[in-house]
Every structure is written in C-alpha cells, then in structure tokens.
Amino acid sequence: MKNLGLIILNFIVLLGLAQQDRQYSMFNESTMVLNPGATGLFPGDLQFFTGYRNQWSSINPNMFKTISASLDGKVFDKDGKYVAAGVNMYSDAAGDSHLKTDIYNLSLSYGLEVERDQYFAIGIQPAYYQRSVDFGGLTWGNQWAGEQFNTNQNSGEAKFAQSINKFDLSSGVYYYGQIKDNLLVTAGASVSHITRPNVGFVTTDEKLYRKYLVNFSAEYGLSTKVYLDPSAYMFFQGPNKSIALGTDFKYMIKEASVYTGFFDEKSFLIGMYYRSSDSFYTKIGINWAGISFGAAYDINISSLSLATNGLGGMEFFLRYRMGFKGKYNGFK
C-alpha cells in the first residue's frame, strides 16, 4: 500500500493535476499570505515572518518541502487612515521530479479606522509565479536494463517545457476590531489567481483555478491570564475545497503594559485543529516581547493514511514584530 501511495503522489506532483494551492496548519499566524488586505494590519510597526513545512516525509523524504518568508508594515499612518506595503516569497519543492513552485508577491493595502480601534482595509497583491521540473531524478520504463535503470538510455517520453514564468494577481478585504477590552476579532475574504495563469508543462491549457477564501480569528479573555483564540478558514478552488478550524488556549505569563508605553507581552499557547477530510493537528507556541515561535504536527486521517501510517507534516514558524504595541491598545 505504501508503494501504491508513493506512485499516486508522485503522479500528482509531476503532472500538477491537483490544481490546489499549498495549505498551512498555522494559517492564522501569517494573515498576509491568506489575504493581501491584512498587510500591515497588526499591533506593531514592522513584521517579519518565516515558515517551514515538511509534508508526508514518511512516504518519501522529498515529497513536499515548503519555505516562506514575508515582511510588512505601514508606510503612512495619520488621522485614522493608513497605507501599508509588504513582500512575500514562497518556495515549494515536491517529489523526485523536484517540481518547484516559486512565488514572489508584493502586497499593498489601504485601511481606515471605521470605529475606535476597529479597522477595515482593502489590498491587492501582484505576483511573479515560477514553476519548474527536473527529470534528472526520474526513471522510465524504456530505461529498464534488466537489473536496474539506465538513465543514459532515451526515455521515449514526449518532450515538453521544464520551466514556466507567469504574472498572477490576488485581492482581498480585511477587518480588525477590538470589540471589547477582552475581545479582538479579525475576518477577511480574498480571491487569488484572478488572472488564472497557465501553469501546465504538457499542455498550454492548464490554468490555475481561482481560489475564494474566507477566514476568521478571535481572541477572548476568559480572565487576565487565560485566553481562548479560535480560528477558521474555508476556501474553494475549482473542484477542491477545504475547511480548517480549531482554537488556541493561551496562558499569559506577563501582560503587556498599557500605561507606561512599554509593551512586553509574554505568553504560552497550545492549540488543537481539524482540517476537513485530511488531518487533525496540534500546535504549540510562545510569544516573548514581540518574538513568536510555533510548531505544529499533522495526524493524517484521509485515505492516504494507508501509505503515510497516519503521519502527516511538521511545520514551524518564527515571527518578529518591531514596535509591538500589545493587542489591547489598538495601533496608537
């Protein structure tokens, strides 16, 4: 069964038939990736984020490896209005064919304070989309020499493009609101791949499906020390759809100082999440005076669990916020 799963997964990776964007377990930690409207919309002046994910390595160590990094912040902020900008890069390598997807985004957003400590923003995200494949690590039936494969022999396979470069575009709207002293709410809706770029190697008519995504997060203080942070998202992309939901439980080691202007929140969290028809996963994290680190691990529950033995993916993130102001003082 494991070999069968490996064959199926490599087939999907090589041909790119899944037509589905990458998914992150800790989706609520880098909202600009989900929605360009969230660019610069956080408590602080400048934000740096980097993440790493290794998916289904129990089948093949080279199955899916993803790294990402982003930087965003406000470039203008006056009288309840602001303009923010950010950059984001994403690099994914998959399978023995080394199918690579590299995406470089520029995010721009405009926001305004609609009520005290409540903000609404709209954003746009042009992108450079690059996709490549390397057949050096693959073998074919025509190369079987009786006891082993001879990669010097002609594969007999049709030739097609091994690299493509395209322009892409996304857009979204986002809301950030301190509803009460103990309740923060964020929500957004976005559309990705508005231009529907053709990303096919074999055919010139393999366009990316547009992706429609909505997301929601909240932070509710049960007491001065304990917080409940639920999050959820749902997307549709062609025939594919996914829902992820769960919550973090956060314990405040030291609250941010509101009165002195010295903000150094220190907290620890643990979370439990579910991604529809795919996995359950756990998350742990720590926030320390603007520096945040987290790790998550998936337990696969889909039909692929026959090949993965239930093992899914490991994911990490690191984030640093300069001028961190604490969640209960708006952006003032």
matplotlib code that plots the C-alpha trace (Angstrom):
import matplotlib.pyplot as plt

x = [0.0, 2.8, 4.3, 1.0, 0.6, 4.0, 3.2, -0.1, 1.5, 4.4, 2.0, 0.0, 3.2, 4.6, 1.5, 0.3, -3.3, -4.3, -4.7, -4.8, -2.6, -0.5, -2.1, -0.6, -1.5, -0.7, -2.7, -3.6, 0.0, 0.7, -2.6, -1.0, -0.4, -4.2, -5.3, -3.4, -5.9, -4.2, -0.9, 0.3, -2.8, -1.2, -0.2, 3.3, 5.3, 7.1, 6.6, 8.9, 7.7, 9.3, 7.9, 8.9, 6.8, 7.7, 4.7, 4.4, 8.1, 7.2, 6.4, 9.3, 11.8, 11.5, 7.7, 6.8, 9.1, 8.0, 9.7, 8.2, 9.2, 7.4, 8.0, 5.2, 4.3, 2.7, 4.4, 1.8, -0.5, -2.4, -5.8, -7.2, -6.0, -3.0, -1.2, 0.8, 3.2, 4.7, 6.7, 6.3, 8.2, 7.2, 9.2, 7.9, 9.9, 8.0, 8.8, 11.7, 10.9, 11.9, 8.8, 9.4, 6.9, 8.4, 6.1, 7.2, 4.5, 4.2, 1.3, -0.3, -3.2, -5.2, -7.1, -9.1, -10.4, -14.2, -14.7, -12.3, -9.8, -11.7, -10.1, -11.3, -8.8, -8.6, -5.5, -4.0, -1.2, 0.6, 2.9, 5.6, 4.8, 7.6, 7.3, 10.0, 10.6, 13.8, 13.6, 17.1, 15.8, 13.2, 13.4, 11.1, 10.1, 12.2, 15.3, 15.0, 18.1, 17.1, 18.5, 18.5, 17.6, 20.0, 19.4, 21.6, 19.0, 16.4, 13.2, 10.9, 8.7, 7.4, 9.4, 7.7, 8.6, 10.5, 10.1, 7.3, 7.1, 3.8, 2.1, -0.5, -2.9, -4.8, -7.0, -8.9, -10.7, -9.9, -11.4, -9.5, -11.5, -11.0, -14.7, -14.3, -11.3, -11.3, -12.4, -10.4, -11.9, -10.3, -12.0, -11.4, -12.4, -10.0, -9.7, -6.4, -5.3, -7.6, -5.6, -5.8, -2.2, -1.5, 0.9, 0.9, 4.1, 2.4, -0.5, -1.0, -4.4, -3.8, -4.9, -4.9, -8.4, -9.3, -9.4, -12.1, -11.2, -12.8, -11.1, -11.9, -10.0, -10.7, -9.0, -11.3, -10.0, -11.6, -9.5, -6.5, -4.3, -6.3, -7.4, -9.3, -8.2, -10.5, -9.6, -11.2, -10.9, -12.7, -11.7, -13.0, -10.6, -12.2, -13.3, -11.3, -12.5, -11.2, -12.2, -9.9, -10.9, -9.8, -8.6, -5.5, -5.5, -3.2, -1.8, -0.4, 2.9, 3.1, 0.6, 1.6, 1.9, -0.8, 0.0, 3.8, 4.1, 6.5, 4.9, 6.4, 3.7, 4.9, 2.6, 2.5, -0.2, -1.3, -3.9, -6.0, -7.3, -9.1, -8.7, -11.6, -11.1, -7.4, -6.0, -6.1, -3.2, -1.7, 0.1, 2.3, 3.8, 5.4, 5.2, 8.0, 8.1, 7.2, 9.0, 6.8, 7.7, 5.4, 5.3, 2.5, 2.2, -0.5, -2.1, -3.3, -6.9, -7.5, -7.3, -3.6, -3.2, -2.7, 0.5, 1.5, 0.6, -1.2, 1.8, 1.3, 3.5, 5.7, 5.5, 7.4, 7.2, 9.1, 7.8, 9.2, 7.3, 9.1, 7.3, 5.0, 2.1, 0.0, -3.4, -5.3, -4.2, -5.1, -2.4, -2.0]
y = [0.0, 2.4, 1.9, 2.5, 5.7, 6.8, 6.1, 8.1, 11.0, 11.3, 11.2, 14.0, 16.0, 15.5, 16.4, 19.1, 17.9, 18.7, 22.4, 23.4, 25.9, 24.9, 24.8, 25.8, 24.4, 27.6, 29.7, 32.3, 33.3, 35.0, 36.5, 38.5, 35.1, 34.4, 37.9, 41.0, 43.2, 42.1, 43.7, 46.0, 45.3, 44.1, 45.7, 47.0, 48.9, 46.2, 42.5, 39.7, 36.1, 32.9, 29.4, 25.8, 22.8, 19.2, 17.1, 13.3, 12.6, 9.1, 8.2, 9.9, 12.3, 14.6, 14.6, 18.2, 20.8, 24.4, 27.5, 31.0, 34.5, 37.9, 41.4, 44.0, 47.2, 50.6, 53.3, 56.0, 56.3, 59.5, 60.6, 57.0, 56.2, 54.2, 52.7, 49.5, 47.5, 44.1, 41.5, 37.7, 34.8, 31.1, 28.2, 24.6, 21.5, 18.3, 14.7, 13.0, 15.2, 18.3, 20.1, 23.6, 26.4, 29.8, 32.8, 36.4, 38.8, 42.5, 43.4, 46.9, 47.8, 50.9, 51.0, 53.3, 53.3, 52.9, 53.0, 53.4, 50.5, 49.0, 48.9, 48.0, 47.5, 46.5, 45.1, 43.9, 41.5, 41.2, 38.2, 36.6, 32.9, 30.5, 26.7, 24.2, 20.5, 18.4, 15.0, 14.0, 12.2, 10.2, 6.8, 5.4, 2.1, 2.4, 2.8, -0.6, -2.6, -5.9, -5.5, -1.7, 1.5, 3.0, 6.7, 7.2, 5.5, 7.6, 7.6, 7.6, 10.2, 13.3, 16.5, 19.4, 22.7, 22.3, 25.9, 28.5, 32.1, 33.9, 37.0, 36.5, 38.7, 38.4, 40.8, 40.9, 42.8, 42.6, 43.7, 44.1, 45.1, 45.5, 45.0, 45.0, 45.1, 41.3, 40.6, 41.0, 39.9, 39.7, 38.5, 38.6, 37.5, 37.2, 36.0, 34.5, 33.8, 36.4, 36.3, 32.4, 31.9, 28.8, 26.6, 23.5, 21.7, 19.3, 21.4, 25.1, 25.0, 24.2, 27.3, 27.7, 27.8, 30.9, 30.5, 32.1, 32.2, 33.5, 33.5, 34.4, 34.7, 36.0, 36.4, 36.3, 36.8, 34.4, 36.0, 38.2, 35.1, 32.7, 33.4, 31.5, 32.1, 30.3, 30.5, 29.1, 29.4, 27.9, 28.0, 26.9, 26.3, 24.7, 21.2, 21.5, 22.8, 22.7, 23.9, 24.2, 25.2, 25.0, 27.1, 28.0, 28.2, 30.9, 31.5, 35.0, 34.8, 38.6, 41.1, 44.0, 47.3, 49.7, 52.8, 53.1, 52.5, 49.6, 46.6, 43.2, 40.6, 37.1, 34.1, 30.4, 28.6, 25.2, 24.5, 21.8, 21.9, 19.9, 20.2, 18.6, 15.1, 15.4, 15.7, 16.6, 18.6, 20.1, 23.4, 24.9, 28.4, 31.1, 34.9, 36.9, 40.7, 40.7, 37.5, 34.5, 30.9, 27.9, 24.3, 22.1, 18.4, 16.8, 13.4, 12.2, 10.8, 10.7, 7.7, 8.4, 7.3, 3.7, 5.0, 7.5, 5.3, 8.4, 10.6, 14.0, 17.1, 19.1, 22.9, 25.7, 29.5, 32.4, 36.0, 39.2, 42.5, 45.7, 48.4, 45.7, 47.6, 44.8, 43.7, 45.9, 49.3, 49.5, 51.0, 54.2]
z = [0.0, 0.8, -2.7, -4.3, -2.3, -3.4, -7.1, -6.8, -5.0, -7.5, -10.4, -8.9, -8.2, -11.7, -13.7, -11.3, -11.6, -8.1, -9.1, -5.4, -3.5, -0.6, 2.8, 6.2, 9.5, 11.3, 8.8, 11.5, 12.1, 8.8, 7.6, 4.7, 3.0, 3.2, 2.4, 1.0, 2.8, 6.1, 5.1, 7.9, 10.0, 13.2, 16.6, 15.7, 13.2, 11.2, 11.0, 9.8, 9.3, 8.1, 8.0, 7.0, 6.3, 5.5, 4.3, 4.1, 4.6, 5.9, 2.2, 0.6, 2.2, -0.9, -1.0, -0.1, 1.4, 1.7, 3.0, 3.1, 4.3, 4.5, 5.6, 6.0, 7.8, 7.5, 5.3, 6.1, 9.2, 10.0, 11.2, 11.2, 7.7, 6.6, 3.7, 4.1, 2.0, 2.2, 0.3, 0.5, -1.0, -1.1, -2.4, -2.7, -3.8, -4.4, -5.2, -7.1, -10.1, -8.0, -9.1, -7.8, -7.4, -6.5, -5.9, -5.2, -4.1, -3.5, -1.2, -1.0, 1.2, 2.3, 5.5, 7.7, 11.3, 11.0, 14.8, 17.7, 17.4, 14.5, 11.1, 7.6, 4.8, 1.1, -0.5, -3.8, -4.4, -7.8, -8.0, -10.1, -10.5, -11.5, -11.9, -13.0, -13.1, -13.2, -14.9, -13.8, -10.7, -12.6, -14.4, -17.2, -18.5, -21.6, -19.4, -17.6, -18.4, -16.9, -13.4, -13.0, -14.8, -17.3, -17.2, -20.3, -22.4, -24.2, -22.1, -25.1, -23.4, -25.1, -24.6, -23.0, -21.2, -18.0, -16.8, -16.9, -15.7, -15.2, -13.7, -11.1, -9.0, -5.8, -3.8, -0.6, 2.2, 5.9, 9.2, 12.5, 15.6, 19.3, 20.1, 23.9, 26.3, 26.3, 22.7, 19.5, 16.2, 12.7, 9.5, 5.8, 2.3, -0.7, -4.3, -5.6, -9.1, -10.6, -13.9, -14.0, -15.3, -17.4, -15.4, -17.5, -18.7, -21.1, -22.4, -22.9, -21.4, -17.8, -16.0, -12.2, -10.7, -8.9, -5.1, -3.0, 0.7, 3.9, 7.3, 10.9, 14.1, 17.6, 20.9, 24.0, 27.5, 29.9, 32.7, 33.0, 32.5, 30.2, 26.6, 24.0, 20.4, 17.9, 14.2, 11.0, 7.2, 4.2, 0.6, -2.8, -5.7, -8.7, -7.6, -4.4, -1.1, 2.4, 5.9, 8.8, 12.3, 15.9, 18.8, 20.8, 24.5, 25.6, 29.1, 29.8, 31.6, 31.7, 30.3, 28.0, 29.9, 28.7, 30.8, 30.6, 26.9, 27.5, 25.9, 26.5, 26.4, 27.3, 26.8, 26.0, 23.9, 22.8, 20.1, 18.6, 14.9, 12.3, 8.5, 6.6, 5.2, 5.8, 9.3, 12.9, 14.2, 17.4, 17.8, 20.5, 20.6, 22.6, 22.4, 24.0, 23.7, 20.0, 19.1, 18.4, 17.7, 16.9, 15.8, 14.6, 13.6, 11.5, 12.0, 8.6, 8.5, 4.8, 2.5, 2.1, 5.7, 4.3, 2.8, 5.5, 8.5, 9.8, 9.8, 8.1, 8.2, 10.5, 10.4, 12.1, 12.1, 13.5, 13.7, 15.0, 15.4, 15.9, 17.9, 19.3, 21.0, 22.6, 21.4, 23.8, 22.7, 19.1, 16.8, 18.8]

ax = plt.figure().add_subplot(projection="3d")
ax.plot(x, y, z, "-o")
ax.set_aspect("equal")
plt.show()
